[in-house]
Amino acid sequence: MTPNRARTVFLLAHTGRPAAIRSAELVVKGLLHSGLGVRVLETEARDLPLPDEVETVREATPECLDGCELLIVLGGDGTLLRGAEFARASGVPMLGVNLGSVGFLAEAERDDLDKVVDRVVSKAYEVEERMTVDVVVHQNGAIVHTDWALNEAAVQKVSAERMLEVVLEIDGRPVTGFGCDGIVCATPTGSTAYAFSAGGPVVWPEVEALLMVPISAHALFAKPLVTSPDSVLAVEMLPHVPPGVLWCDGRRTVELPAGARVEVRRGAVPVRLARLHHASFTDRLVAKFALPVSGWRGAPH
């Protein structure tokens, strides 16, 4: 167990990555040296070279973050989304360090570890809330599954040879129907994830909206739709068609039988993200996708 320290940080890492193990060692050493306590999952502690004063917890539950002021996550997008599950359930802000390729949820890169430790120690970070979505699956008029997502809820086909047949609905009114490989219902945060790959628009995080993006639709009108954050999006699978599957953030899944109805609305509980920088999302977008702006001359004077 850790000594009685006034401040404690929870650390979550992708211990299957050598870079994550090295990064975790540096972060833990810096935090302990500055007088902060560090807590990790027992299953991850076995793979990390940690000092004895690091506290370990056995159960991966929201309660394991009790008393922690921050959750630091080291890894790629999958690890960051795993961290978001802890952050949402506990209310503890998440600070992501990207060890993957894109990492829009991350606030820092692996080369910034010293800066991360300094900012955490001095509490030089701000916390913003990111909208989530709540997801409800209906079958024969009954609720058969509930879930949530930070990025997106995606209804997808199961078999490669058969398309889904769906009807899209917004605020209780049908919009269109077609065959497709799937439908992505995303938040602005998720607009740079699966929805982006499906051809949806990039939405700045401070914009409150919901997105509905078809995947490989066999239709003349199958454009991405952007709705009010108070709208209710619904995807109805037609009867007598092959089953589909619902994926939430690419992590949690449930089978959708023919005739199932998936409703997506603004989530009741946001995810809190810790921010170290005041850089605009535009700059982050340019950097993450290495967009060609070398000829930019700046705003006119």
C-alpha positions in Angstrom: 0.0 0.0 0.0 1.1 3.6 -0.7 1.9 5.9 2.3 -0.7 8.4 3.3 -0.3 11.0 0.6 -2.5 14.0 0.1 -2.9 13.4 -3.6 -3.1 10.2 -5.6 -3.1 9.6 -9.3 -4.4 6.4 -11.0 -2.3 5.0 -13.8 -3.6 2.8 -16.6 -1.3 1.5 -19.3 -1.2 -0.9 -22.2 1.4 -3.2 -20.7 1.6 -5.2 -23.9 3.6 -2.3 -25.4 7.3 -1.9 -24.4 6.8 1.9 -24.9 4.0 1.9 -22.4 6.1 0.1 -19.8 9.0 2.5 -20.2 6.6 5.5 -20.1 4.8 4.2 -17.0 8.2 3.8 -15.2 9.1 7.4 -16.0 5.7 8.8 -15.0 5.6 6.8 -11.7 9.1 7.9 -10.8 8.3 11.5 -11.4 5.1 11.5 -9.5 6.5 9.7 -6.5 9.5 12.0 -6.4 7.1 15.0 -6.2 5.2 13.5 -3.3 2.1 12.2 -5.1 0.7 8.7 -4.6 0.3 6.3 -7.5 -2.3 3.5 -7.8 -2.4 0.8 -10.5 -4.3 -2.4 -11.3 -2.8 -5.5 -9.8 -2.9 -7.2 -13.2 -0.9 -4.4 -14.8 1.5 -4.1 -11.9 2.9 -7.6 -12.6 4.2 -6.3 -15.9 5.5 -3.0 -14.7 8.8 -2.3 -12.9 7.2 -0.4 -10.0 8.5 0.7 -6.6 7.0 -0.9 -3.5 5.2 2.3 -2.5 2.9 2.1 -5.5 -0.6 1.1 -4.4 -2.2 -1.8 -6.3 -5.9 -2.7 -6.5 -7.3 -6.0 -7.5 -10.8 -5.2 -8.9 -11.1 -3.1 -12.1 -14.2 -1.2 -10.8 -15.1 2.5 -10.7 -14.5 2.3 -6.9 -10.8 1.6 -7.6 -10.4 5.3 -8.4 -11.9 6.5 -5.1 -9.7 9.3 -3.7 -7.8 9.8 -7.0 -7.7 13.3 -8.5 -6.7 12.2 -12.0 -6.5 9.1 -14.3 -3.4 9.0 -16.5 -3.7 6.6 -19.5 -0.7 5.5 -21.5 -1.5 3.8 -24.8 -3.3 3.9 -28.2 -6.9 4.6 -29.0 -8.1 1.3 -27.6 -6.4 1.9 -24.2 -7.7 5.5 -24.1 -11.3 4.2 -24.7 -10.8 1.7 -21.9 -9.7 4.6 -19.7 -12.8 6.5 -20.7 -14.9 3.7 -19.2 -13.2 4.2 -15.9 -13.4 8.0 -16.2 -17.1 8.1 -17.0 -18.0 5.6 -14.2 -15.9 7.3 -11.5 -16.2 11.0 -12.6 -12.4 11.3 -12.4 -10.8 13.3 -15.3 -8.7 11.4 -17.8 -5.4 12.6 -19.1 -4.3 10.5 -22.1 -0.7 10.1 -23.4 -0.7 8.8 -27.0 1.5 5.8 -27.7 -0.4 4.9 -30.9 -0.8 6.4 -34.3 -3.6 9.1 -34.2 -4.9 9.5 -30.7 -7.4 12.3 -30.8 -8.4 11.6 -27.2 -4.8 12.0 -26.0 -3.6 15.3 -24.6 0.1 14.5 -24.9 2.6 12.4 -26.8 5.3 10.1 -25.4 7.9 12.8 -25.8 6.0 15.0 -23.4 6.2 12.8 -20.3 8.3 15.2 -18.3 5.8 18.0 -19.1 2.9 15.8 -18.2 4.4 15.0 -14.7 5.2 18.7 -14.1 1.7 19.8 -15.0 0.0 17.2 -12.9 2.2 18.0 -9.9 1.5 21.7 -10.2 -2.2 21.1 -11.1 -1.6 23.1 -14.3 -4.4 21.5 -16.2 -8.0 22.2 -17.0 -10.9 19.8 -17.2 -13.5 19.8 -20.0 -16.6 17.6 -20.4 -17.1 15.5 -23.6 -20.6 14.5 -24.6 -21.4 10.8 -24.7 -24.4 8.9 -26.1 -26.8 6.5 -24.4 -27.9 3.5 -26.4 -31.0 1.4 -26.0 -31.9 -1.7 -28.0 -35.6 -2.6 -28.4 -36.9 -6.0 -29.6 -40.7 -6.7 -29.9 -41.4 -3.5 -27.9 -39.2 -4.5 -25.0 -35.8 -3.1 -24.0 -33.2 -5.9 -24.3 -30.0 -4.0 -23.9 -28.6 -0.6 -22.8 -25.1 0.8 -23.3 -23.2 4.0 -23.9 -20.4 5.4 -26.0 -17.9 8.3 -26.1 -17.1 8.0 -29.8 -19.9 6.1 -31.5 -22.5 3.4 -31.5 -22.3 1.5 -34.8 -24.9 -0.9 -36.2 -23.1 -3.3 -38.6 -23.8 -6.3 -40.7 -22.5 -9.7 -39.5 -22.2 -11.7 -42.8 -20.0 -10.4 -45.6 -22.3 -11.5 -48.3 -25.6 -9.9 -47.1 -26.3 -6.2 -46.5 -28.3 -4.8 -43.6 -31.8 -3.4 -44.5 -32.5 -0.5 -42.3 -34.8 2.5 -41.9 -33.3 5.6 -40.3 -35.4 7.8 -38.0 -34.8 11.1 -36.3 -37.1 12.5 -33.5 -39.7 9.9 -34.2 -40.0 10.5 -37.9 -38.6 8.2 -40.7 -35.9 9.8 -42.9 -34.9 7.1 -45.4 -34.2 3.4 -45.8 -31.7 1.4 -47.7 -29.3 -1.5 -47.7 -25.9 -0.9 -46.3 -22.9 -2.3 -44.4 -23.9 -0.3 -41.3 -24.8 3.0 -39.6 -22.5 5.0 -37.3 -24.2 7.2 -34.7 -21.4 9.4 -33.3 -20.6 12.3 -31.0 -18.4 15.2 -32.1 -15.6 13.5 -30.3 -16.2 10.4 -32.4 -16.4 12.4 -35.6 -12.6 11.8 -36.1 -12.9 8.1 -35.4 -15.2 5.5 -37.2 -17.5 8.2 -38.5 -14.6 9.9 -40.2 -13.5 6.7 -41.9 -17.1 6.2 -43.2 -17.1 9.6 -44.8 -18.7 11.7 -42.1 -17.8 15.4 -41.4 -15.2 16.5 -38.8 -17.1 18.3 -36.0 -15.2 20.5 -33.6 -15.5 19.1 -30.0 -17.2 22.3 -28.6 -20.0 21.8 -31.1 -23.0 20.0 -29.5 -24.5 17.7 -32.1 -25.2 14.1 -33.0 -24.0 12.5 -36.3 -25.6 9.7 -38.3 -23.2 8.3 -41.0 -24.1 5.4 -43.4 -21.4 2.8 -44.2 -21.4 1.8 -47.9 -25.0 2.4 -48.5 -26.7 1.2 -51.7 -28.7 4.3 -52.2 -28.8 7.6 -54.0 -29.5 9.5 -50.8 -27.3 8.3 -48.1 -25.6 11.4 -46.9 -24.2 12.0 -43.3 -26.6 13.8 -41.1 -25.9 16.2 -38.3 -28.7 16.8 -35.8 -29.4 18.7 -32.6 -27.8 17.2 -29.5 -31.4 16.8 -28.1 -32.5 14.7 -31.1 -33.2 10.9 -30.8 -31.6 8.9 -33.6 -33.0 5.5 -34.4 -31.9 2.6 -36.6 -34.6 0.0 -37.3 -33.5 -3.3 -38.9 -36.2 -4.7 -41.1 -37.8 -8.0 -40.3 -36.8 -11.1 -42.2 -33.2 -9.9 -42.8 -29.9 -11.3 -41.5 -28.9 -10.3 -37.9 -26.6 -7.4 -37.3 -24.4 -6.4 -34.4 -24.1 -3.3 -32.3 -20.6 -2.0 -31.4 -20.1 0.7 -28.8 -16.7 2.4 -29.1 -15.5 -0.8 -30.7 -15.2 -2.4 -27.3 -18.7 -3.6 -26.3 -20.9 -5.6 -28.6 -24.3 -7.2 -28.7 -26.1 -9.1 -31.4 -29.1 -7.5 -33.1 -31.8 -9.9 -34.4 -34.0 -9.0 -37.3 -36.5 -6.3 -36.4 -34.3 -4.8 -33.7 -34.5 -1.1 -33.1 -31.5 0.9 -31.8 -32.1 4.3 -30.2 -29.2 6.7 -29.6 -29.5 10.0 -27.6 -27.3 12.4 -25.7 -25.7 10.6 -22.8 -26.7 11.5 -19.2 -23.1 11.2 -18.0 -20.2 12.9 -19.8 -16.5 11.9 -19.9 -14.2 14.5 -18.2 -10.9 15.0 -20.0 -7.9 16.8 -18.5 -6.3 19.4 -20.9 -2.7 20.6 -20.7 -2.7 22.9 -23.8 -4.8 25.7 -25.1 -4.0 24.8 -28.7 -7.0 25.0 -31.0 -8.7 21.9 -32.4 -7.7 23.2 -35.8 -4.0 22.9 -35.0 -4.6 19.4 -33.5 -6.4 18.3 -36.7 -3.6 19.6 -38.9 -1.0 17.9 -36.8 -2.7 14.5 -36.4 -3.4 14.2 -40.1 -0.3 16.0 -41.3 -2.4 18.3 -43.5 -0.6 20.3 -46.2 -0.6 23.9 -44.9 3.0 24.8 -45.7 1.9 27.5 -48.2 -0.3 29.3 -45.6 0.4 33.0 -45.4 -1.6 33.7 -42.3 -4.4 36.1 -41.6 -4.3 39.5 -43.4 -3.0 42.4 -41.3 
